[in-house]
Amino acid sequence: MSAITITAVVGPDHKLVIDVPGEIPPGPVSVVIQPVAQGGEPARELTRAEARARLLAAGKLVTDIHAPEGTVSLSPHELLKVGRMPEGTRPSEELIDEDRGEH
């Protein structure tokens, strides 16, 4: 079956009720909400640069990520120790297979 497009309005209560055509069979469907711009055209997706600019203008973009004052960097030896699994540890693949069970 081909996809259909239905124009609808989200109410002030943030609810959307849609009556679908009779040829749509009962069962699961995918619903995609795409806001419509003022001119009636679908809103286009933002580029990464546009999204960053908007977030920055709104004061919501974190730009000052740094370690707390007084933090001491780990030595290469300490980094290796932290990144290594303890002796006798089961491989991650086994743990994942155990968690997921039979496919």
The first five atom37 places (N, CA, C, CB, O) and aatype in JSON, in Angstrom:
{
  "aatype": [12, 15, 0, 9, 16, 9, 16, 0, 19, 19, 7, 14, 3, 8, 11, 10, 19, 9, 3, 19, 14, 7, 6, 9, 14, 14, 7, 14, 19, 15, 19, 19, 9, 5, 14, 19, 0, 5, 7, 7, 6, 14, 0, 1, 6, 10, 16, 1, 0, 6, 0, 1, 0, 1, 10, 10, 0, 0, 7, 11, 10, 19, 16, 3, 9, 8, 0, 14, 6, 7, 16, 19, 15, 10, 15, 14, 8, 6, 10, 10, 11, 19, 7, 1, 12, 14, 6, 7, 16, 1, 14, 15, 6, 6, 10, 9, 3, 6, 3, 1, 7, 6, 8],
  "atom_mask": [
    [1, 1, 1, 1, 1],
    [1, 1, 1, 1, 1],
    [1, 1, 1, 1, 1],
    [1, 1, 1, 1, 1],
    [1, 1, 1, 1, 1],
    [1, 1, 1, 1, 1],
    [1, 1, 1, 1, 1],
    [1, 1, 1, 1, 1],
    [1, 1, 1, 1, 1],
    [1, 1, 1, 1, 1],
    [1, 1, 1, 0, 1],
    [1, 1, 1, 1, 1],
    [1, 1, 1, 1, 1],
    [1, 1, 1, 1, 1],
    [1, 1, 1, 1, 1],
    [1, 1, 1, 1, 1],
    [1, 1, 1, 1, 1],
    [1, 1, 1, 1, 1],
    [1, 1, 1, 1, 1],
    [1, 1, 1, 1, 1],
    [1, 1, 1, 1, 1],
    [1, 1, 1, 0, 1],
    [1, 1, 1, 1, 1],
    [1, 1, 1, 1, 1],
    [1, 1, 1, 1, 1],
    [1, 1, 1, 1, 1],
    [1, 1, 1, 0, 1],
    [1, 1, 1, 1, 1],
    [1, 1, 1, 1, 1],
    [1, 1, 1, 1, 1],
    [1, 1, 1, 1, 1],
    [1, 1, 1, 1, 1],
    [1, 1, 1, 1, 1],
    [1, 1, 1, 1, 1],
    [1, 1, 1, 1, 1],
    [1, 1, 1, 1, 1],
    [1, 1, 1, 1, 1],
    [1, 1, 1, 1, 1],
    [1, 1, 1, 0, 1],
    [1, 1, 1, 0, 1],
    [1, 1, 1, 1, 1],
    [1, 1, 1, 1, 1],
    [1, 1, 1, 1, 1],
    [1, 1, 1, 1, 1],
    [1, 1, 1, 1, 1],
    [1, 1, 1, 1, 1],
    [1, 1, 1, 1, 1],
    [1, 1, 1, 1, 1],
    [1, 1, 1, 1, 1],
    [1, 1, 1, 1, 1],
    [1, 1, 1, 1, 1],
    [1, 1, 1, 1, 1],
    [1, 1, 1, 1, 1],
    [1, 1, 1, 1, 1],
    [1, 1, 1, 1, 1],
    [1, 1, 1, 1, 1],
    [1, 1, 1, 1, 1],
    [1, 1, 1, 1, 1],
    [1, 1, 1, 0, 1],
    [1, 1, 1, 1, 1],
    [1, 1, 1, 1, 1],
    [1, 1, 1, 1, 1],
    [1, 1, 1, 1, 1],
    [1, 1, 1, 1, 1],
    [1, 1, 1, 1, 1],
    [1, 1, 1, 1, 1],
    [1, 1, 1, 1, 1],
    [1, 1, 1, 1, 1],
    [1, 1, 1, 1, 1],
    [1, 1, 1, 0, 1],
    [1, 1, 1, 1, 1],
    [1, 1, 1, 1, 1],
    [1, 1, 1, 1, 1],
    [1, 1, 1, 1, 1],
    [1, 1, 1, 1, 1],
    [1, 1, 1, 1, 1],
    [1, 1, 1, 1, 1],
    [1, 1, 1, 1, 1],
    [1, 1, 1, 1, 1],
    [1, 1, 1, 1, 1],
    [1, 1, 1, 1, 1],
    [1, 1, 1, 1, 1],
    [1, 1, 1, 0, 1],
    [1, 1, 1, 1, 1],
    [1, 1, 1, 1, 1],
    [1, 1, 1, 1, 1],
    [1, 1, 1, 1, 1],
    [1, 1, 1, 0, 1],
    [1, 1, 1, 1, 1],
    [1, 1, 1, 1, 1],
    [1, 1, 1, 1, 1],
    [1, 1, 1, 1, 1],
    [1, 1, 1, 1, 1],
    [1, 1, 1, 1, 1],
    [1, 1, 1, 1, 1],
    [1, 1, 1, 1, 1],
    [1, 1, 1, 1, 1],
    [1, 1, 1, 1, 1],
    [1, 1, 1, 1, 1],
    [1, 1, 1, 1, 1],
    [1, 1, 1, 0, 1],
    [1, 1, 1, 1, 1],
    [1, 1, 1, 1, 1]
  ],
  "atom_positions": [
    [[0.84, -1.18, 0.0], [0.0, 0.0, 0.0], [0.88, 1.23, 0.0], [-0.96, 0.01, 1.21], [1.93, 1.25, 0.65]],
    [[0.48, 2.25, -0.71], [1.23, 3.49, -0.78], [1.0, 4.32, 0.46], [0.83, 4.28, -2.02], [-0.02, 4.21, 1.13]],
    [[1.98, 5.15, 0.77], [1.85, 6.07, 1.9], [0.82, 7.14, 1.55], [3.23, 6.72, 2.26], [0.65, 7.49, 0.38]],
    [[0.15, 7.65, 2.56], [-0.81, 8.74, 2.35], [-0.38, 9.92, 3.19], [-2.26, 8.3, 2.7], [0.3, 9.76, 4.21]],
    [[-0.78, 11.1, 2.77], [-0.5, 12.31, 3.53], [-1.82, 12.91, 3.96], [0.33, 13.33, 2.69], [-2.72, 13.11, 3.15]],
    [[-1.93, 13.18, 5.24], [-3.14, 13.79, 5.8], [-2.73, 15.08, 6.48], [-3.87, 12.82, 6.79], [-1.83, 15.07, 7.32]],
    [[-3.37, 16.17, 6.14], [-3.12, 17.43, 6.8], [-4.02, 17.53, 8.02], [-3.34, 18.63, 5.84], [-5.22, 17.26, 7.93]],
    [[-3.45, 17.91, 9.15], [-4.21, 17.99, 10.39], [-3.73, 19.18, 11.2], [-4.09, 16.68, 11.21], [-2.73, 19.81, 10.86]],
    [[-4.45, 19.47, 12.27], [-4.09, 20.58, 13.15], [-3.96, 20.05, 14.57], [-5.16, 21.72, 13.08], [-4.84, 19.36, 15.07]],
    [[-2.85, 20.37, 15.2], [-2.65, 20.03, 16.61], [-3.33, 21.12, 17.42], [-1.12, 19.9, 16.99], [-3.05, 22.31, 17.24]],
    [[-4.23, 20.73, 18.32], [-4.98, 21.69, 19.11], [-4.16, 22.28, 20.24], [0.0, 0.0, 0.0], [-3.05, 21.83, 20.51]],
    [[-4.72, 23.31, 20.91], [-4.01, 23.93, 22.02], [-3.72, 22.95, 23.16], [-4.81, 25.09, 22.55], [-2.83, 23.2, 23.98]],
    [[-4.45, 21.85, 23.2], [-4.22, 20.83, 24.23], [-3.11, 19.86, 23.81], [-5.53, 20.06, 24.51], [-2.83, 18.89, 24.51]],
    [[-2.48, 20.14, 22.66], [-1.39, 19.32, 22.12], [-1.87, 17.92, 21.77], [-0.25, 19.24, 23.12], [-1.1, 16.96, 21.87]],
    [[-3.11, 17.78, 21.35], [-3.66, 16.5, 20.93], [-3.97, 16.55, 19.45], [-4.92, 16.14, 21.75], [-4.3, 17.6, 18.9]],
    [[-3.86, 15.4, 18.82], [-4.11, 15.28, 17.4], [-5.02, 14.07, 17.19], [-2.78, 15.13, 16.59], [-4.7, 12.96, 17.62]],
    [[-6.15, 14.28, 16.53], [-7.07, 13.2, 16.22], [-7.17, 13.12, 14.71], [-8.48, 13.42, 16.88], [-7.44, 14.12, 14.04]],
    [[-6.94, 11.93, 14.16], [-6.94, 11.76, 12.71], [-7.91, 10.67, 12.32], [-5.52, 11.43, 12.19], [-7.88, 9.57, 12.88]],
    [[-8.78, 10.96, 11.36], [-9.62, 9.95, 10.74], [-8.92, 9.52, 9.46], [-11.09, 10.49, 10.45], [-8.64, 10.35, 8.6]],
    [[-8.63, 8.23, 9.34], [-7.93, 7.74, 8.16], [-8.92, 7.19, 7.14], [-6.9, 6.66, 8.54], [-10.02, 6.77, 7.5]],
    [[-8.52, 7.18, 5.87], [-9.4, 6.64, 4.83], [-9.72, 5.17, 5.08], [-8.76, 6.81, 3.46], [-8.96, 4.47, 5.73]],
    [[-10.84, 4.73, 4.57], [-11.31, 3.35, 4.77], [-10.39, 2.29, 4.2], [0.0, 0.0, 0.0], [-10.42, 1.14, 4.66]],
    [[-9.58, 2.65, 3.21], [-8.7, 1.63, 2.62], [-7.48, 1.3, 3.49], [-8.23, 2.08, 1.26], [-6.72, 0.4, 3.17]],
    [[-7.29, 2.03, 4.59], [-6.19, 1.73, 5.51], [-6.63, 0.58, 6.4], [-5.78, 3.0, 6.36], [-7.6, 0.71, 7.15]],
    [[-5.94, -0.56, 6.32], [-6.35, -1.71, 7.14], [-6.01, -1.48, 8.61], [-5.67, -2.99, 6.64], [-5.06, -0.77, 8.93]],
    [[-6.79, -2.09, 9.49], [-6.48, -2.0, 10.92], [-5.11, -2.62, 11.19], [-7.57, -2.7, 11.78], [-4.72, -3.58, 10.52]],
    [[-4.4, -2.09, 12.14], [-3.1, -2.62, 12.5], [-2.09, -1.51, 12.69], [0.0, 0.0, 0.0], [-2.43, -0.33, 12.59]],
    [[-0.86, -1.88, 12.97], [0.18, -0.89, 13.24], [0.46, -0.01, 12.02], [1.45, -1.58, 13.68], [0.41, -0.48, 10.88]],
    [[0.76, 1.26, 12.27], [1.17, 2.2, 11.23], [2.3, 3.06, 11.8], [-0.04, 3.09, 10.77], [2.51, 3.1, 13.01]],
    [[3.01, 3.73, 10.92], [4.01, 4.7, 11.34], [3.43, 6.08, 11.15], [5.34, 4.53, 10.55], [2.82, 6.37, 10.12]],
    [[3.6, 6.94, 12.15], [3.11, 8.31, 12.07], [4.31, 9.23, 12.17], [2.06, 8.62, 13.2], [5.1, 9.13, 13.1]],
    [[4.45, 10.14, 11.2], [5.53, 11.11, 11.19], [4.91, 12.49, 11.33], [6.4, 11.01, 9.88], [4.05, 12.87, 10.54]],
    [[5.34, 13.24, 12.34], [4.84, 14.6, 12.55], [5.86, 15.56, 11.94], [4.61, 14.9, 14.08], [7.01, 15.6, 12.36]],
    [[5.43, 16.34, 10.95], [6.3, 17.32, 10.32], [5.61, 18.66, 10.38], [6.65, 16.92, 8.85], [4.66, 18.9, 9.63]],
    [[6.07, 19.56, 11.27], [5.43, 20.87, 11.36], [5.46, 21.6, 10.02], [6.11, 21.72, 12.44], [6.4, 21.45, 9.24]],
    [[4.42, 22.37, 9.77], [4.32, 23.12, 8.53], [4.7, 24.57, 8.8], [2.89, 23.02, 7.92], [4.22, 25.18, 9.76]],
    [[5.56, 25.13, 7.94], [5.98, 26.53, 8.08], [4.8, 27.45, 7.79], [7.16, 26.85, 7.13], [3.78, 27.0, 7.28]],
    [[4.95, 28.74, 8.11], [3.87, 29.71, 7.97], [3.29, 29.77, 6.56], [4.36, 31.07, 8.35], [2.08, 29.93, 6.42]],
    [[4.1, 29.64, 5.53], [3.62, 29.75, 4.15], [2.89, 28.52, 3.66], [0.0, 0.0, 0.0], [2.5, 28.47, 2.49]],
    [[2.71, 27.53, 4.51], [2.04, 26.31, 4.1], [2.99, 25.26, 3.56], [0.0, 0.0, 0.0], [2.56, 24.15, 3.24]],
    [[4.27, 25.58, 3.47], [5.27, 24.63, 3.0], [5.83, 23.87, 4.19], [6.41, 25.35, 2.22], [5.95, 24.43, 5.28]],
    [[6.17, 22.6, 4.01], [6.78, 21.86, 5.12], [8.08, 22.52, 5.56], [7.04, 20.4, 4.71], [8.85, 23.02, 4.73]],
    [[8.32, 22.53, 6.85], [9.55, 23.11, 7.4], [10.72, 22.26, 6.94], [9.5, 23.21, 8.96], [10.66, 21.03, 7.02]],
    [[11.79, 22.89, 6.48], [12.96, 22.13, 6.04], [13.82, 21.8, 7.26], [13.78, 22.92, 4.99], [13.75, 22.47, 8.29]],
    [[14.62, 20.76, 7.11], [15.51, 20.37, 8.21], [16.65, 21.36, 8.33], [16.06, 18.94, 7.99], [17.16, 21.87, 7.33]],
    [[17.04, 21.62, 9.56], [18.15, 22.53, 9.81], [19.47, 21.85, 9.51], [18.12, 23.04, 11.26], [19.62, 20.64, 9.7]],
    [[20.42, 22.63, 9.05], [21.77, 22.1, 8.96], [22.37, 22.12, 10.36], [22.65, 22.93, 7.94], [21.83, 22.76, 11.26]],
    [[23.47, 21.42, 10.53], [24.12, 21.41, 11.84], [24.53, 22.82, 12.25], [25.34, 20.48, 11.83], [24.36, 23.21, 13.4]],
    [[25.07, 23.58, 11.29], [25.51, 24.95, 11.59], [24.33, 25.83, 12.01], [26.22, 25.57, 10.37], [24.46, 26.63, 12.94]],
    [[23.19, 25.67, 11.35], [22.01, 26.46, 11.71], [21.5, 26.08, 13.1], [20.9, 26.26, 10.67], [21.13, 26.95, 13.89]],
    [[21.5, 24.79, 13.39], [21.05, 24.34, 14.71], [21.97, 24.87, 15.81], [20.98, 22.8, 14.76], [21.51, 25.33, 16.85]],
    [[23.29, 24.8, 15.57], [24.25, 25.31, 16.55], [24.05, 26.81, 16.77], [25.69, 25.03, 16.1], [24.1, 27.28, 17.91]],
    [[23.83, 27.56, 15.67], [23.63, 29.01, 15.78], [22.38, 29.33, 16.6], [23.53, 29.65, 14.38], [22.38, 30.24, 17.42]],
    [[21.31, 28.58, 16.36], [20.07, 28.81, 17.12], [20.26, 28.48, 18.6], [18.92, 27.97, 16.54], [19.83, 29.23, 19.47]],
    [[20.89, 27.35, 18.87], [21.14, 26.97, 20.27], [22.03, 27.98, 20.97], [21.77, 25.58, 20.34], [21.78, 28.32, 22.12]],
    [[23.06, 28.46, 20.28], [23.96, 29.45, 20.85], [23.21, 30.74, 21.15], [25.14, 29.72, 19.9], [23.38, 31.33, 22.22]],
    [[22.37, 31.19, 20.21], [21.6, 32.42, 20.4], [20.63, 32.3, 21.57], [20.82, 32.77, 19.11], [20.36, 33.28, 22.26]],
    [[20.12, 31.08, 21.8], [19.18, 30.86, 22.89], [19.89, 30.59, 24.22], [18.25, 29.7, 22.55], [19.24, 30.42, 25.25]],
    [[21.21, 30.55, 24.19], [21.96, 30.27, 25.41], [21.88, 28.82, 25.85], [0.0, 0.0, 0.0], [22.09, 28.52, 27.03]],
    [[21.59, 27.92, 24.92], [21.43, 26.5, 25.25], [22.57, 25.63, 24.74], [20.14, 26.0, 24.7], [22.56, 24.42, 24.95]],
    [[23.55, 26.23, 24.06], [24.65, 25.45, 23.52], [25.82, 25.5, 24.51], [25.08, 25.98, 22.12], [26.31, 26.58, 24.84]],
    [[26.25, 24.34, 24.97], [27.36, 24.27, 25.91], [28.65, 24.4, 25.12], [27.33, 22.93, 26.73], [28.94, 23.6, 24.23]],
    [[29.43, 25.43, 25.45], [30.69, 25.67, 24.73], [31.9, 25.67, 25.66], [30.61, 26.99, 23.99], [33.03, 25.78, 25.18]],
    [[31.69, 25.54, 26.94], [32.8, 25.63, 27.89], [33.01, 24.32, 28.66], [32.56, 26.76, 28.88], [33.06, 24.31, 29.89]],
    [[33.14, 23.23, 27.91], [33.35, 21.93, 28.54], [34.83, 21.81, 28.92], [32.92, 20.76, 27.59], [35.71, 21.91, 28.06]],
    [[35.09, 21.62, 30.19], [36.46, 21.44, 30.66], [36.43, 20.7, 31.98], [37.17, 22.81, 30.81], [35.41, 20.64, 32.67]],
    [[37.57, 20.14, 32.32], [37.69, 19.43, 33.59], [37.67, 20.44, 34.73], [39.0, 18.58, 33.63], [38.09, 21.58, 34.56]],
    [[37.19, 20.04, 35.89], [37.18, 20.94, 37.05], [38.58, 21.42, 37.39], [36.55, 20.25, 38.26], [39.57, 20.73, 37.12]],
    [[38.66, 22.58, 37.97], [39.95, 23.14, 38.37], [40.66, 22.21, 39.34], [39.77, 24.54, 39.0], [40.03, 21.67, 40.25]],
    [[41.95, 22.02, 39.15], [42.72, 21.16, 40.03], [42.78, 19.71, 39.57], [0.0, 0.0, 0.0], [43.44, 18.89, 40.21]],
    [[42.09, 19.38, 38.49], [42.11, 18.02, 37.99], [43.48, 17.69, 37.43], [41.02, 17.81, 36.91], [44.09, 18.5, 36.73]],
    [[43.96, 16.49, 37.74], [45.27, 16.06, 37.26], [45.03, 14.99, 36.19], [46.17, 15.5, 38.43], [44.28, 14.04, 36.4]],
    [[45.69, 15.15, 35.04], [45.56, 14.17, 33.96], [46.16, 12.83, 34.38], [46.24, 14.68, 32.68], [47.12, 12.78, 35.15]],
    [[45.58, 11.75, 33.85], [46.12, 10.42, 34.13], [47.38, 10.2, 33.31], [45.08, 9.32, 33.82], [47.52, 10.74, 32.21]],
    [[48.28, 9.41, 33.85], [49.5, 9.05, 33.11], [49.11, 8.01, 32.06], [50.63, 8.5, 34.09], [48.05, 7.39, 32.17]],
    [[49.95, 7.8, 31.05], [49.65, 6.75, 30.05], [49.45, 5.39, 30.7], [50.77, 6.67, 29.02], [48.6, 4.62, 30.26]],
    [[50.23, 5.07, 31.73], [50.08, 3.79, 32.44], [48.7, 3.7, 33.11], [51.21, 3.62, 33.5], [48.03, 2.67, 33.03]],
    [[48.28, 4.79, 33.76], [46.98, 4.81, 34.43], [45.84, 4.68, 33.41], [46.81, 6.09, 35.25], [44.85, 4.0, 33.67]],
    [[45.99, 5.34, 32.26], [44.97, 5.22, 31.21], [44.83, 3.79, 30.73], [45.32, 6.13, 30.03], [43.71, 3.31, 30.54]],
    [[45.95, 3.1, 30.54], [45.9, 1.69, 30.13], [45.23, 0.83, 31.18], [47.31, 1.17, 29.85], [44.44, -0.06, 30.86]],
    [[45.54, 1.1, 32.44], [44.97, 0.31, 33.54], [43.45, 0.5, 33.61], [45.62, 0.72, 34.89], [42.71, -0.46, 33.81]],
    [[42.99, 1.74, 33.45], [41.55, 2.03, 33.51], [40.82, 1.4, 32.32], [41.32, 3.55, 33.52], [39.68, 0.95, 32.45]],
    [[41.5, 1.36, 31.16], [40.85, 0.86, 29.96], [40.93, -0.64, 29.76], [0.0, 0.0, 0.0], [40.45, -1.15, 28.75]],
    [[41.51, -1.36, 30.7], [41.69, -2.8, 30.56], [40.72, -3.53, 31.5], [43.15, -3.2, 30.86], [40.54, -3.13, 32.65]],
    [[40.12, -4.6, 30.98], [39.22, -5.41, 31.8], [40.04, -6.22, 32.81], [38.36, -6.36, 30.91], [41.16, -6.63, 32.51]],
    [[39.49, -6.45, 34.01], [40.2, -7.26, 35.02], [40.41, -8.69, 34.53], [39.43, -7.26, 36.35], [39.65, -9.2, 33.7]],
    [[41.44, -9.34, 35.05], [41.72, -10.74, 34.71], [40.5, -11.61, 34.97], [42.94, -11.27, 35.52], [39.81, -11.45, 35.97]],
    [[40.24, -12.53, 34.05], [39.15, -13.48, 34.21], [37.78, -12.94, 33.83], [0.0, 0.0, 0.0], [36.78, -13.66, 33.93]],
    [[37.71, -11.69, 33.38], [36.43, -11.11, 32.98], [35.97, -11.72, 31.66], [36.53, -9.57, 32.86], [36.76, -11.89, 30.74]],
    [[34.68, -12.04, 31.58], [34.13, -12.6, 30.35], [34.08, -11.52, 29.28], [32.72, -13.2, 30.6], [33.85, -10.35, 29.59]],
    [[34.27, -11.9, 28.02], [34.21, -10.92, 26.93], [32.81, -10.29, 26.83], [34.59, -11.6, 25.59], [31.8, -10.92, 27.15]],
    [[32.78, -9.06, 26.39], [31.51, -8.33, 26.26], [30.53, -9.08, 25.37], [31.76, -6.93, 25.68], [29.33, -9.08, 25.64]],
    [[31.03, -9.73, 24.31], [30.16, -10.46, 23.39], [29.37, -11.55, 24.12], [30.98, -11.09, 22.25], [28.19, -11.75, 23.84]],
    [[30.02, -12.24, 25.05], [29.33, -13.28, 25.82], [28.24, -12.67, 26.69], [30.33, -14.07, 26.69], [27.14, -13.21, 26.78]],
    [[28.55, -11.56, 27.34], [27.57, -10.91, 28.2], [26.36, -10.42, 27.4], [28.22, -9.75, 28.96], [25.22, -10.54, 27.84]],
    [[26.63, -9.87, 26.22], [25.54, -9.39, 25.37], [24.68, -10.55, 24.91], [26.09, -8.62, 24.15], [23.45, -10.48, 24.96]],
    [[25.32, -11.65, 24.45], [24.56, -12.82, 24.01], [23.71, -13.39, 25.14], [25.5, -13.9, 23.48], [22.57, -13.79, 24.93]],
    [[24.28, -13.41, 26.35], [23.55, -13.92, 27.51], [22.34, -13.03, 27.8], [24.48, -13.99, 28.75], [21.26, -13.53, 28.11]],
    [[22.53, -11.72, 27.71], [21.45, -10.79, 27.99], [20.34, -10.87, 26.96], [21.99, -9.38, 28.06], [19.16, -10.83, 27.31]],
    [[20.71, -10.98, 25.69], [19.72, -11.0, 24.6], [19.03, -12.35, 24.48], [20.39, -10.65, 23.29], [17.88, -12.42, 24.05]],
    [[19.71, -13.41, 24.84], [19.14, -14.73, 24.68], [19.21, -15.18, 23.23], [0.0, 0.0, 0.0], [19.91, -14.57, 22.41]],
    [[18.49, -16.25, 22.93], [18.46, -16.77, 21.57], [17.73, -15.78, 20.65], [17.78, -18.16, 21.52], [16.72, -15.2, 21.04]],
    [[18.25, -15.59, 19.46], [17.66, -14.64, 18.5], [16.45, -15.25, 17.88], [18.67, -14.24, 17.4], [15.8, -14.63, 17.04]]
  ]
}
